[in-house]
Amino acid sequence: MFNSKIIGLGKYLPENIVTNADLEKIMETSDAWIQERTGIKERRHIVKGDGNSTSVMGVKAAKIAIERAGLTPNDIDFILFATLSPDYYFPGSGVLVQESLAIPDCPAMDIRMQCSGFVYALATADQFIKTGMYKNVLVIGSEYHSGGLDMTTRGRNISVIFGDGAGAAVLTRTENSNEGILCSHLHSEGKYAEELSLIGPNTGRWVPEILSANNPDDISYYPYMNGQFVFKNAVVRFSEVIHKGLVTAGWKKEDIGMLIPHQANLRIAQFVQKKFGLSDDQVYNNIERYGNTTAASIPIALTEAWEEGKVVQGTKVVLAAFGSGFTWGSVMIQW
Ligand code: ACO
């Protein structure tokens, strides 16, 4: 049995910055409301026609991660692509990455676990590496939210939160059982599937029905979120799954070098920080600049923490996420 460790990280954010003041011009909202409830100051949105898509952003982040790993695309044995906003309904975006990187025959699998997508993808990569089936695995989290949000007052409770972007990590095998991913914990609770969801289009309502209805008031094509219910569940599940990880890894909370929570809402991250009694230096947040980028939020934040020298050899890193499904999970990494 091998362990897996991250040897390369990369990120890509679209250049177009959308501030809270920009949103004030198109819907009834305010910088004060958004900052007070979420901590977000600005987010990035793709500009239609700028050449970006979910897979294109993923490729940009992946190229940086592969280069930093000291590898070439042909060294990648397996691609895992986490997203809730794939380029197409099908096929998944992973195969588009494989084609763009020109890696012949490389298996590519999409992971549809929303905000927990990157944590699920890392745990999956870890299992394939542990068993020896693959050596180098590329894991991408990428989201193109802005094209599918209701940017009117009707959709303001969701549309002010989400942003576009991508992050990527390259994992490889190590024979040192004391480094890399030490454990991961994954959970889901499908009874709350519709509390945070986008239910149309779906297989109960295929295209002819959608087209014939032609109803601009049909909000099932926009994401729905029962915000307060999600918030209440998030703080409980984050805490539980981080605690589980600490117990399995044999770490104490004061051992945590860097906690990188999924960037859902700064208030959730602050609640978790307080609950574990962590200092500001032990928690990484960048939601104020990018909003919630769902499956991309952890790899973007991890890349930035690494670039800033806050994650170095020996750092005990905790990744944790909660989101639509409900799904949640944690990964403990000895860097
Ligand atoms: N600007 C101004 N006012 C707004 C906005 C806005 N953008 N959005 C909602 N409001 C109003 C509401 O209409 C409501 O007004 P009312 O009192 O007159 O009815 C008021 O603000 C309060 O609305 P709430 O929804 O109760 O606000 P809340 O304090 O719950 O904050 C938020 C909303 C930020 C969405 C919060 O509930 C939250 O962060 N929830 C968790 C989000 C999360 O973690 N998601 C998981 C990840 S996402 C994923 O997995 C895809």
Residues whose N, C-alpha, C, O or C-beta is under 5 A from the ligand:
A	BS01	ACO	E28 T29 S30 W33 R37 T38 Q114 C115 R156 N157 V160 G227 Q228 V230 F231 A234 A264 N265 F322 G323 S324
